[in-house]
Amino acid sequence: MKTSVSWKSNMSFNGLCDQNAVAMDAKPPLGKADGFTPKELVALGISGCTAMDVIALLKKFKQEVKKFDVESEVVGTKGSYPEIFASVHLTFKAE
C-alpha cells in the first residue's frame, strides 16, 4: 500500500491511496472542518477494520446478516502533546 497527502491550503489536505481520495482538515479555529481530521480517520479505520473482520467471519460460518454497525467512542489525552488515544470503546450492533 502506498499513500500520499497533499497540502491544499490553510490546514486542508487531500489524502490519496490507489484511486481513492479523502479530504482532511482541522477543526476551527485552525481549519474550517471541511474534511475528517486525521484522528477521526484513525477511529474510522479501527471500526472499519474490525467490522470487515467480523463480517468475513460471519459469512465464513454462513450466518445471515441483515444489518451490521460498529460505533466507536475514543477518549484522548487532554493537556499533553501530542494528544493520543487513551482508550477506544467499540459497540457492535447486528441483526
Secondary structure, DSSP 8 states (H G I E B T S, - for coil): --EEEEEEETTEEEEEETTEEEEE---TTTS---SB-HHHHHHHHHHHHHHHHHHHHHHHTT---S-EEEEEEEEE--SSSS--EEEEEEEEEE-
